[in-house]
Amino acid sequence: MPDKKTELLPSKEELFELVVESSEDFAIFTLDRSGIVTSWNRGAERLFGYTEAEIQGCSSELIFTSEDRASGVPAEELSNASANGRGADERWHQRKNGSRFWASGLMMPLKSGAGGFFKITRDRTEQHQAAQRLRENEQRFRLLATSIPQLVFLTRPDGSRTWPSPQWIVFTGVSFDRSLGFGWLEAIHPDDRDLTQRAWSEAQKKGEYYIEHRVRREADREYLWHQTRAKPIEGENSGSSDWVGTMTDINDLRALQSRQHVLMAELQHRTRNLLSVVQSIANQTIHSSTSLESFGTQFGNRLRALSRVQSLLARVEDQVIDLHAVVMGELSAHSDVEMDSSKIKVIGPAVALPPSAAQALGLALHELATNAVKYGALAQPTGKLEVTWDVKATKPTAEVALLWRESGVSMPSVPPKRSGYGRELIERALPYQLGAKTWLEFEPDGVRCAIVVPIPTESMHG
Amino acid sequence: MANTPTPYETWKGRCLLVVEDDYLIAADLAASLESLGVEVIGPAGSVDEALKLVENAGDRLDGAVLDINLRNERVYPVADVLTAHGIPFVFTTGYDASVVPSAYAAAPRCEKPVDKVQLFRCLARRESQK
């Protein structure tokens, strides 16, 4: 029995009509049991492009895509709605003009009258596409975050971690759950933890996190240097205040850097030492020079001998020099010397010299060669020169015995001076600097010089 | 000013140990010190040799010039002995200061190639600190 109160309210039928008629954004329509359209509101006209007159009496299959029609989706929807009392419809639909939109709708069976179905649906294309983009972005992020060789993480701006990448978990052995918040700090070297945390308060001011610190590798419990950077995530869809960060292994780089520091110091040391050697050669040459001109020639030649050994040094990687290269360098430096094997013989096994030995020997050989070219075997047609050496392996040091032997030389009637730079280098510098034993004699048919140099056993080839 | 002795004059007739492993540098330094009237002990090319010379020289030693890098060793044990005896010394080196351990950072350093005036000034400063 309707009471007074309900009589004052509009009827349900009227309300329904108004809702249906005024709904421009919602397509609301009814179907009979077989799916033939029986009513069609203005929203449906707007959405699908068919007027009520056009579509009434037609199958609702019209609004499905051809693929869905082919696979029986329309009938399935009807039977689902009958069986379950309602059926959701989230799919692409087709307008009269053939264009498509993403529909989100609901179908329910009608219980009164002849039965049939009621369906309400709307266009959710934009939302659908946005959601899909977001899903794709997320997929892309995961793909990146889990495939790149860096350890990736998501974090709050204060450093509290919200997501560690699988690589982080594998590398550090700190599980997903244990890494959350500040649990990840356990994988940071204890000495670096303070700095690591302090950098997070800096980061909030600068809008970027940056630190180099040591991160423990689970496999061998070694701490490896990493460079960690993080920045706030920017973009319309993020909506979060999360930051994304990466940790890059820079251990090799750090090792190279410190090696470079050592090399730089070593280079500086060598250069300064070399300058001192040049200074001393200049002083020595000044003492023995009778004119500026002779100083110029001699000093120039000695500098070139020094520079030949230096360039040999620069070329070898393991910082040892082959004796053969030093001997040949000094002999062939005199351009007027023909490397004729009937005149010059150079015979000896491969011997690697440490740099200090190479420099001292190079300078001594330079003086021997210069004298041979000026007065000795290489100045006279009958003169011959043999440079031979052998290695005596003893522990802990081996010995190289080198013999410089000139023959077929007619020596001057006045024997050469017993002093001179060459003699000083051979008789004093080599013993002082290399612990060498040396002999230098002027025999009737030419100069003989023997040099026995101890060398570290490991610098021998083979 | 005329009465102030030059650094060279202060060292005339006094006794300096030279430790340097490169013969050419050692001989040149020794020769130039000798030409200034300094009595040179050495040169020594290794720590062992230098320690022996310090021991033999006893009280005669007035100072030392020490190359830091001697082939495969560092000269610091010699510096320790000299410090214990209160004998002033100067390091000569091609390395820059960062390579010198902090325990020896206070000792004066002459960079190579060595300038003799600077060398004597360093020794004098070291002496006046005693």
Interface residues (C-beta under 8 A of the other chain):
Chain A: A265 Q268 H269 R270 T271 R272 N273 L275 S276 V277 V278 Q279 S280 I281 N283 Q284 S356 A360 L363 E424 R428 A429 L430 Y432 Q433
Chain B: D21 D22 Y23 L24 I25 A26 A27 D28 L29 A31 S32 P43 G45 N69 R71 T93 G94 Y95 D96 S98 V99 E111 K112 P113 V114
